[in-house]
């Protein structure tokens, strides 16, 4: 691998400084006053040892469920994890906004409990991968 740092005034003339190999940083240079462009480059002259750049992270996707009807006093349990997928196989971390019915608790992507109060409730469940990409579903 060849590493180099190029410092130029933008004209790429004799004021251009190319440091081969790249110095250990931090590194102090004595340069005349002025505006400079700093370019850090790396190349591999041996294709046999070259590696591909890391793949881009794919965003998770989610499929919204049908509206659930809960009955006051009747036990309820649903795990929405199967509604989410990540194309890279990354583990997802789940978060919720909104308030589920009283008596229903959330653990990760699962909701369980016995509702105690009738009404209309709506929550948004979001699954995020380690890179911060996410997908959300509305549950009402």
N, C-alpha and C positions, 0 to 999 in steps of 0.2 A: 504494500500500500504506500502510495506517495502522498504525503500531506504537504500542503504549502499554504502560506498566507501571502496574499498580494495586497500591497498598499499602494494606491495610485491617486494622483490628483485629478483623475478622470480623463486625462489626455493620453495615457498609456505611452508617455515618452520617457526620457531619461530620468524623470523624477519618480518613476515607478520602481518600487522595491519589492522583490520577490524573495521570500525567505524559504529556503529548502534545507533541511526538512523543517517542518513547523516547529518553532521554538516552544519550550515549556512555558506555559502561561501561569501567572501573569509575566509579561515580558515588557521591558521598557525600551523604547526606540528614541533616538535623538533625530528628529525630523524638523525641517524648517517650518515656520508658521504657515498655515494655510488649511484649506479644506481638503480632506482625503476621503477616499472610498476604501473600505476594508472588505476584502473578499477572502473567505476561508474555503479552500477547495480540497477535495480528496479524490484520488483516482487510484485504480488498481491496474498496474501495467500487466499483470499476469491473469488472463481470463480464466485460467484453470482454478484460481482461488477466489475469483469474484463471487459475490453473493448478491442475490436479488434484494432490492429494497423491501422493507417490511410491507405486507399487504395493508391496504386501507381498512379501517374498521367499518364493518357494516352495522347499520342501525337495527335495533330490535323492531319487531312488528307485533301487532296485537289484533285480535279479533274480538269485537264487542259481543257480550252475551245478550240474549233476549232479556227483557225486563223480568225480574224475579218478583213473585208475590209471596210475602211472608205473612204468617198468621200469628197474631198476638197469642202468646202462651204455647206455641208449638216450636219445638227445637228446629234449628236451621243450621246447615253446614254446607259450605261451597268453597272449593279451592279453584281459583282462577289462574293458577300458574300455567296450566295447559293452554290458556288463551294467548300466551306470550311465547315468542321464539326469537332467537338471536342467530343470524346467519353464520357467525363466527364460533358459535358454541360457548360464548362468554356467559358466565354466571350473571344473573340479574338480581339487583337489589330493588325491593319494592317499597313504595311510599304511597301514602293516601292523602288526598285533600277532601274536605267535606266531612259530614258526620253520618255514620251509619245509624240505624234505629237503636234506641236505648235497649240494652240487653245483648247487642251483637258486638263482638270484639274481632279485631283483625290481627292475625299473625302472618307476617310475610304477605302472601297473596291469598290467604285463606280467611274466610269469615265464618264465625260460628257463635252460637248462643241461642237464647230464646228471647224474641222481641217482646217488650213489655208495653209499648205505646204505639197505637195506630197512627198512621200519617204517611206522608210522601217524603222519601229520603233519597238523596243522591250523593254518590261519592265518585271520585276519579282515582283510579289505581294506575300508578306509573311504574314501569319496569325499566331500570337504567343499567347499562353495562359499565365495566370499569373505565371505559374511555369517556363516559358521560353521555353517550347516545341513548335515546330513550323512546319508548312508545307508551301510550296511555289508552285506557278504556274508561268509559263512563258506565257506572252501575247504578240503576235506580230501582 
